[in-house]
Amino acid sequence: MSDSHVHLETRPDGVAIVRLARPPVNALGRATREALIACFDGLQDRDDVRAIVLTAEGRVFCAGADIKEKSALAGAGDYTRANRLTRDVFFSIIDSAKPVIAAVNGPALGAGCVLAACCDMIFATDTAVFGMPEIDVGQGGGASIMQRILPPSKVRRMMLTGERVPAAELFRLGAVEACVPEAELLPAALDIAATIAAKSPAAVRRIRGSFAEVEALGIREGFQVEQSYTTELSRSPDAAEARRAFFEKRKPVFGTGNE
């Protein structure tokens, strides 16, 4: 699915590239949010897609919410509908059964910064900046998701000051997986996505799906969850194929992960 707001490209290696396509700043208005949700929802049922790279066209990853559109909300239920749509676009990524790699090609601000934080990993250009500037226009929100990738004090500082943080600093803090020159960004993100796509789809789906559950549990309970799905996976056709391939010194040939 591609439209004027979001472009989708699928590759033979099992990787899909989702591009925000509203330059120059790729602001998240209603139509763009709806297109993102439709795109991510559609990818969940595709056996030919095993990993996703989220990036953007132009020189800005995403400047955040469309402020003009948001300031026009005045009718009964407008804010309720807008808030629901905002949640849905973030959770269409967080709840994805397919791992999502963010390739941040420029500034990621406000909702754009949160969008990147919803992904499993963030790759960024060495000129990219991240910021939560909503406070400068009398708004806020996003700490609940930003704390997935950053220490609480850094989240508070970003939200209370609106400062823009260089990608290199977030790389130092471990929130950004790789900070690379612009020409290397998409190849680097595609490389890790292709590595994941070559793994057992059943194992990737189960491991990826466990992250949120395990994060909400104590160490003992979380590890018991992991032991449970590991036992389940060890009896799967993919596990048997992986063992055969290991002993036969060849690449495994996996199923779709939906068996």
C-alpha positions in Angstrom: 0.0 0.0 0.0 1.4 3.4 -1.0 -0.4 6.7 -1.2 0.5 10.4 -1.3 1.4 10.4 2.4 3.3 7.1 2.9 5.3 5.2 0.3 5.9 1.4 0.7 8.6 -0.6 -1.0 9.1 -4.3 -0.6 12.3 -6.1 -1.3 13.1 -9.7 -2.2 15.1 -10.2 1.0 11.9 -9.9 3.1 12.4 -6.3 4.1 9.8 -3.5 3.6 10.7 0.1 3.5 8.0 2.5 4.8 8.7 6.2 3.9 6.9 9.2 5.2 6.3 11.2 2.1 5.1 14.7 3.1 8.2 16.8 2.6 9.6 19.2 3.5 9.0 18.3 7.1 6.8 15.2 7.0 4.5 16.5 9.7 2.0 14.0 11.1 -1.5 15.2 10.2 -4.6 13.1 10.2 -4.2 11.7 6.7 -0.6 10.8 7.3 -1.3 9.0 10.6 -4.2 7.1 8.9 -1.9 6.1 6.1 0.8 4.9 8.5 -1.7 2.8 10.4 -3.1 1.2 7.3 0.4 0.5 6.0 1.7 -1.2 9.2 -1.6 -3.1 9.7 -1.3 -4.4 6.1 2.2 -5.5 6.5 1.3 -7.8 9.5 -0.5 -10.2 7.2 2.2 -10.4 4.5 4.4 -13.5 4.5 6.9 -11.9 2.2 7.7 -9.2 4.7 9.7 -10.2 7.8 11.2 -6.9 8.9 10.4 -3.2 8.3 12.6 -0.1 7.9 10.8 3.2 8.7 12.4 6.3 7.2 11.3 9.5 5.4 11.8 11.4 2.1 13.6 14.7 2.1 16.0 16.0 4.8 13.7 15.9 7.8 12.6 12.6 9.3 9.5 14.1 11.0 8.9 17.5 12.5 6.0 16.2 14.7 2.3 16.8 14.7 0.8 19.2 12.2 0.4 22.2 14.4 -2.0 24.1 12.1 -4.3 21.1 11.9 -4.1 20.5 15.7 -4.9 24.2 16.5 -8.0 24.0 14.3 -9.6 21.3 16.6 -12.6 22.9 18.1 -15.7 20.8 17.4 -17.3 18.3 19.8 -15.2 15.2 20.0 -12.4 16.6 17.9 -9.7 16.1 20.5 -10.9 12.7 21.5 -10.7 11.5 17.9 -7.3 13.1 17.3 -5.9 11.6 20.5 -7.2 8.1 19.6 -5.6 8.4 16.2 -2.3 9.6 17.7 -2.2 6.5 20.0 -3.1 4.2 17.2 -0.3 5.3 15.0 2.3 4.8 17.7 0.9 1.4 18.7 0.7 0.2 15.1 4.5 0.2 15.4 4.9 -0.9 19.0 2.5 -3.8 18.5 3.9 -4.9 15.1 4.7 -8.6 14.9 7.5 -7.6 12.5 10.6 -5.9 13.9 10.8 -2.2 12.9 14.1 -0.3 12.4 14.0 3.5 12.3 16.3 5.1 9.8 16.3 8.7 11.0 17.5 10.8 8.1 17.1 14.2 9.7 15.5 16.1 12.6 13.0 13.9 14.6 10.9 16.3 16.7 7.9 15.9 19.0 5.7 13.1 17.6 8.5 12.4 15.2 10.9 11.7 18.0 8.2 9.5 19.7 7.7 7.7 16.4 11.3 6.7 16.3 11.2 5.6 19.9 8.4 3.2 19.0 10.8 1.2 16.8 13.0 -1.7 17.9 16.2 0.1 16.9 17.1 3.6 15.8 19.7 4.3 13.1 20.4 8.0 12.5 22.6 10.2 10.4 25.4 12.0 12.2 23.6 15.3 11.5 20.2 14.3 12.9 18.8 15.8 16.0 16.1 14.6 18.4 13.8 16.9 20.4 10.5 17.2 22.3 9.7 20.9 21.7 6.0 20.7 22.5 6.5 22.8 25.6 7.4 25.8 23.4 3.8 25.7 22.0 2.1 25.1 25.3 1.7 21.3 24.8 3.4 18.1 26.0 3.2 14.3 26.1 5.4 11.4 25.0 7.4 10.5 28.1 5.6 7.2 28.5 7.2 6.1 25.1 10.4 8.0 25.3 11.3 6.3 28.5 11.6 3.1 26.5 14.9 4.3 25.1 16.2 7.0 27.5 17.0 7.5 31.2 14.2 9.4 33.1 16.4 12.4 33.7 17.1 12.8 30.0 13.5 12.5 29.1 12.5 15.1 31.6 15.2 17.5 30.4 14.2 17.2 26.8 10.5 17.7 27.6 11.0 20.5 30.1 13.5 22.5 28.0 12.5 21.6 24.4 16.2 21.3 23.6 17.4 19.4 20.5 19.8 16.6 21.2 22.4 15.5 18.5 22.2 11.9 17.4 25.7 11.4 18.6 24.6 12.1 22.2 21.7 9.6 22.0 24.2 7.1 20.5 26.4 7.7 23.6 23.4 7.0 25.8 22.5 3.9 23.9 19.2 5.1 22.5 20.5 5.2 19.0 22.0 2.0 17.7 24.2 3.5 15.0 25.1 7.1 14.1 26.5 7.2 10.6 27.0 9.5 7.6 23.9 10.2 5.5 25.1 8.0 2.6 25.5 5.0 5.0 22.1 5.3 6.8 19.7 3.3 4.7 22.3 0.6 3.8 23.1 0.1 7.5 19.4 -0.1 8.5 18.6 -2.4 5.6 21.5 -4.6 6.5 20.3 -5.3 10.0 16.7 -5.7 8.8 17.8 -8.3 6.2 19.8 -10.1 8.9 16.6 -10.3 11.0 14.5 -11.3 8.0 16.7 -14.3 7.4 16.0 -15.7 10.8 13.1 -18.0 11.7 9.9 -16.0 11.3 8.3 -18.0 14.1 11.1 -17.2 16.5 11.3 -13.5 15.5 7.5 -13.1 15.9 7.5 -14.8 19.3 10.6 -13.0 20.7 9.5 -9.6 19.4 6.1 -10.2 20.8 7.5 -11.0 24.3 9.4 -7.7 24.8 6.5 -5.6 26.1 5.2 -8.5 28.3 8.6 -9.2 29.8 9.3 -5.5 30.4 6.2 -5.3 32.6 7.2 -8.2 34.8 9.8 -8.9 37.5 12.9 -10.8 36.6 11.7 -14.2 37.7 8.3 -13.9 36.0 9.8 -12.5 32.9 12.3 -15.2 32.5 9.6 -17.8 33.0 7.7 -16.3 30.1 10.9 -16.5 28.0 11.4 -20.2 29.0 7.9 -21.0 28.0 8.1 -19.6 24.5 11.6 -21.0 24.0 10.3 -24.5 24.8 7.5 -23.9 22.4 9.8 -22.8 19.7 12.2 -25.7 20.2 9.5 -28.0 19.1 8.6 -26.0 16.0 9.3 -27.0 12.3 11.6 -24.0 12.0 13.7 -25.2 15.0 14.1 -28.6 13.4 15.1 -27.0 10.1 17.6 -24.8 11.8 19.2 -27.8 13.5 19.4 -29.8 10.2 20.9 -26.8 8.4 23.5 -26.4 11.2 24.7 -30.0 10.8 24.5 -29.9 7.0 26.4 -26.6 6.9 23.9 -24.8 4.8 21.5 -21.9 5.2 18.1 -22.9 6.7 14.9 -22.6 4.7 12.2 -21.4 7.0 8.4 -21.4 6.7 6.2 -18.3 7.0 6.0 -18.4 10.8 2.2 -18.9 10.7 2.2 -22.7 10.8 
